[in-house]
Amino acid sequence: MITRRAFLGAGTSGALALAAFTNESLARVAAAAARTRDAAPADLASDETYWSEIQQAFTLDRTLINLNNGGCCPSPRVVHEAFKRYLDLSNQAPVYHMWQILEPNIESVRRRLAAEFGCHPEEMAITRNASEALQIAQLGIDLKSGDEVVTTNQDYGRMLDTWDQRVRRDGITVRKISFPVPPPSMDDLADRLIGAIGPKTKVLHFCHITNLTGQIFPVKTICDAARAKGVKTIVDGAHAFAHFPYKASELGCDYYGTSLHKWLLAPIGTGFLYVRRENIEGLWGLQPTAASRAKDIRKFEEIGTHPAANHNAISEALSFHDGIGSARKAARLRFLRNRWASRLQATGKFRIHTSMDPAQSCAICTVQVLAVPTGKAVQQLWDKWRIIATPIVHAEYEGIRVTPNVYTTLEEIDTFAEAMERISTAS
Ligand SMILES: Cc1ncc(COP(=O)(O)O)c(C=O)c1O
């Protein structure tokens, strides 16, 4: 294998040499995949030799146990190095290197992302995050005074605030339905949303998987029913993409927005918006473009000057993701979740607000310490164990949201479970 020094000594530019060096982590992931080619996802989920290769692909602060991967995630080294490389290149002469060399490559990112999501590239706009993607749909869809939007009271705060602005500005109405956590069944969720559609309903907006408890919704059932009633569907997939496997054809929605700096592990400031082709022309951009662009999905990317590094490094994140494989990743995440959740559940001192049914959840799981207020428990996790977790305080329940990632070790999971047991008995 060529060493880094030999590479540099051979007169290759520093940036290229570093790229080859850091790409070794991708090669290690590929080698680990080749060694385990025949392993079923469920069997590989507990193969620590395989997962230690993945863990070492990251440059983390291991003095912390980061169980908030629901916020945003660290990128693997190979992604972060690419991101920095593109920034360095841009800075040589941005008007040339960034605009002429790097920016046009957004088209190959679009092609690969669309293939992973399962839509046509002409239906996919690359955005800076899920908020931007969803707000393009929420603010760009024509609605008039009196029209109704149906959503849930567990949708993301910013998205609910966006609808609220339309209530104040355009006189629309918003109906927010409630549902228990965990719900009795996925059919119950579908019935609640579909049942809420009334004569004035024009849009149904809901999460593919919620950020509060990680509840997965029966998206296709709901979208098909909405379409049959002439209602457009906006699905908030901020936490879904590259978290567990699915394709666009299994969703059937009109608009879909996701972040890529969460489960795809792409650089911070990346997301995408899917718009079903027949809806593109009628959807206004957040930032206006010439009328001649009306049918072009790229009209949603007209945001003025912005870095090309972020969106181009999505490609490396896709390669890293493919190197693991969607089904294997989801199986590992469920394995990690089950390891701590079943241990805590057995003590009788906790309430788990997330269904353990694999169809209804994956890495995200919210747990309440019955005898200790949530804020206090989260503070103790941090103060005594340097564990990062997120307090969730909803009008109808509260708990600690725990989100491990592919880089999380069993030791970290067990330390968390141990800490929670101690917190539950200390007061
Ligand atoms: C359900 C949900 N929707 C939307 C968002 C917004 O994502 P972003 O911050 O990437 O714009 C989040 C962020 O956590 C979320 O959890």
The ligand as an SDF file (V2000), in Angstrom:
LIG
                    3D

 16 16  0  0  0  0  0  0  0  0999 V2000
  -39.0420   16.2450   12.4150 C   0  0  0  0  0  0  0  0  0  0  0  0
  -38.1050   17.3310   12.0280 C   0  0  0  0  0  0  0  0  0  0  0  0
  -38.4110   18.1050   10.9890 N   0  0  0  0  0  0  0  0  0  0  0  0
  -37.6060   19.0950   10.5680 C   0  0  0  0  0  0  0  0  0  0  0  0
  -36.4210   19.3380   11.2040 C   0  0  0  0  0  0  0  0  0  0  0  0
  -35.5350   20.4510   10.7160 C   0  0  0  0  0  0  0  0  0  0  0  0
  -34.3310   19.9190   10.2840 O   0  0  0  0  0  0  0  0  0  0  0  0
  -33.1270   20.9160    9.9460 P   0  0  0  0  0  0  0  0  0  0  0  0
  -32.7020   21.5010   11.2520 O   0  0  0  0  0  0  0  0  0  0  0  0
  -32.1110   20.0430    9.3330 O   0  0  0  0  0  0  0  0  0  0  0  0
  -33.6460   21.9350    9.0420 O   0  0  0  0  0  0  0  0  0  0  0  0
  -36.0390   18.5610   12.2960 C   0  0  0  0  0  0  0  0  0  0  0  0
  -34.7790   18.8090   13.0140 C   0  0  0  0  0  0  0  0  0  0  0  0
  -34.4320   18.1910   13.9780 O   0  0  0  0  0  0  0  0  0  0  0  0
  -36.9110   17.5310   12.7170 C   0  0  0  0  0  0  0  0  0  0  0  0
  -36.6120   16.7670   13.7640 O   0  0  0  0  0  0  0  0  0  0  0  0
  1  2  1  0
  2  3  1  0
  2 15  2  0
  3  4  2  0
  4  5  1  0
  5  6  1  0
  5 12  2  0
  6  7  1  0
  7  8  1  0
  8  9  2  0
  8 10  1  0
  8 11  1  0
 12 13  1  0
 12 15  1  0
 13 14  2  0
 15 16  1  0
M  END
$$$$
